[in-house]
Amino acid sequence: MGIGWYLLAPALAAFGAYGGTVWTVRSWASCPLGNDASGNVGLLMTLPVVWLCMTLLLLLIQLAMRRWPLRGGRAAVWLAPLAAAVALTLLYRLGMDWPYDPPGGACMEGYPLFPFTGKTGPHSAE
């Protein structure tokens, strides 16, 4: 396990953060206050933070696997970080929630500014 193995964490985190963000944008596309709203920088600022958090967690997993090797040989060494990256991507996507579209009305809330905060972005003017 050379230095290339440790470059796996930032690469997987990049794919996970980008994939989760694209999934979020597509989910909120129907909401005028969602990710397609003009002047929105919340999601762009979230992306590098999510990437950094995912990278650090994946590096910790890789370091733990080096200290306590998994059974299964080389396949487990490569599949464990991949499975962790998929799990972190799903966790990120779930934390960004889905828009609430009331029956017969338009979306009235914005996307979460950061996963799991419960605080949403811009609201409609009332």
C-alpha positions as CSV (number, residue, x, y, z in Angstrom):
1,M,0.0,0.0,0.0
2,G,1.9,3.0,-1.3
3,I,1.2,6.6,-1.5
4,G,-1.3,6.0,-4.4
5,W,-3.6,4.1,-2.0
6,Y,-3.9,7.3,0.1
7,L,-4.8,9.3,-2.9
8,L,-7.8,7.1,-3.2
9,A,-9.6,9.0,-0.3
10,P,-9.5,12.5,-2.0
11,A,-10.5,11.0,-5.3
12,L,-13.5,9.1,-3.9
13,A,-14.5,12.1,-1.8
14,A,-14.4,14.3,-4.9
15,F,-16.7,11.9,-6.8
16,G,-19.0,11.6,-3.7
17,A,-19.2,15.3,-3.0
18,Y,-19.8,16.2,-6.7
19,G,-22.3,13.3,-7.2
20,G,-24.2,14.3,-4.1
21,T,-24.3,17.9,-5.1
22,V,-25.6,17.1,-8.6
23,W,-28.2,14.8,-7.1
24,T,-29.3,17.6,-4.8
25,V,-29.5,20.1,-7.7
26,R,-31.6,17.8,-9.7
27,S,-33.9,17.1,-6.7
28,W,-34.4,20.8,-6.0
29,A,-34.7,21.9,-9.7
30,S,-38.5,22.1,-9.6
31,C,-38.4,24.5,-6.7
32,P,-37.9,28.1,-7.7
33,L,-36.2,28.8,-4.3
34,G,-33.9,25.8,-4.6
35,N,-30.5,25.4,-6.0
36,D,-31.4,27.1,-9.3
37,A,-32.2,30.4,-7.5
38,S,-30.2,33.3,-8.7
39,G,-27.5,34.7,-6.4
40,N,-27.2,31.3,-4.6
41,V,-23.8,30.7,-3.2
42,G,-24.8,28.3,-0.4
43,L,-24.4,25.2,-2.4
44,L,-21.1,26.3,-3.9
45,M,-19.7,27.0,-0.5
46,T,-21.0,23.6,0.8
47,L,-19.2,21.6,-1.8
48,P,-15.6,22.1,-0.7
49,V,-16.6,21.6,3.0
50,V,-18.3,18.3,2.2
51,W,-15.3,17.3,0.1
52,L,-12.9,18.1,3.0
53,C,-15.1,16.2,5.5
54,M,-15.4,13.2,3.3
55,T,-11.7,13.1,2.6
56,L,-10.8,13.2,6.3
57,L,-13.2,10.5,7.1
58,L,-12.0,8.3,4.3
59,L,-8.4,8.8,5.3
60,L,-9.2,7.8,8.9
61,I,-10.9,4.7,7.5
62,Q,-7.8,3.9,5.5
63,L,-5.5,4.5,8.4
64,A,-7.7,2.3,10.6
65,M,-7.5,-0.5,8.0
66,R,-3.8,-0.2,7.9
67,R,-3.6,-0.7,11.7
68,W,-6.3,-3.4,11.8
69,P,-6.3,-5.2,8.4
70,L,-9.6,-6.5,7.1
71,R,-10.1,-10.1,6.1
72,G,-10.5,-10.6,2.4
73,G,-7.1,-9.4,1.2
74,R,-6.7,-6.8,-1.4
75,A,-10.3,-6.7,-2.5
76,A,-11.4,-5.7,1.0
77,V,-8.7,-3.0,1.1
78,W,-10.1,-1.4,-2.0
79,L,-13.8,-2.0,-1.5
80,A,-14.0,-0.7,2.1
81,P,-13.2,2.9,1.2
82,L,-15.4,2.7,-1.9
83,A,-18.3,1.4,0.3
84,A,-17.6,4.2,2.8
85,A,-17.6,6.8,0.1
86,V,-21.0,5.6,-1.2
87,A,-22.4,5.7,2.3
88,L,-21.1,9.2,2.9
89,T,-22.5,10.4,-0.4
90,L,-25.9,9.0,0.6
91,L,-25.7,10.6,4.0
92,Y,-24.8,13.9,2.4
93,R,-27.8,13.6,0.0
94,L,-30.2,12.7,2.8
95,G,-29.0,15.7,4.8
96,M,-29.8,18.0,2.0
97,D,-33.5,16.9,2.1
98,W,-36.1,17.2,-0.6
99,P,-38.3,20.2,-1.4
100,Y,-41.8,20.4,0.1
101,D,-44.4,21.1,-2.6
102,P,-47.7,21.7,-1.0
103,P,-50.8,20.5,-3.0
104,G,-51.8,23.0,-5.5
105,G,-49.0,25.4,-4.7
106,A,-45.4,26.1,-5.5
107,C,-42.4,25.2,-3.4
108,M,-42.2,27.6,-0.4
109,E,-38.8,26.8,1.1
110,G,-35.2,26.7,0.0
111,Y,-32.7,23.9,0.2
112,P,-30.8,23.4,3.5
113,L,-27.7,25.7,3.6
114,F,-25.7,22.8,5.0
115,P,-26.6,19.2,5.6
116,F,-28.5,18.3,8.7
117,T,-28.8,21.8,10.0
118,G,-32.5,22.0,9.4
119,K,-32.1,25.7,8.4
120,T,-33.2,26.3,4.8
121,G,-32.1,28.8,2.2
122,P,-34.1,31.7,0.8
123,H,-37.9,31.8,1.5
124,S,-40.6,33.3,-0.6
125,A,-41.5,37.0,0.0
126,E,-44.8,37.1,1.8
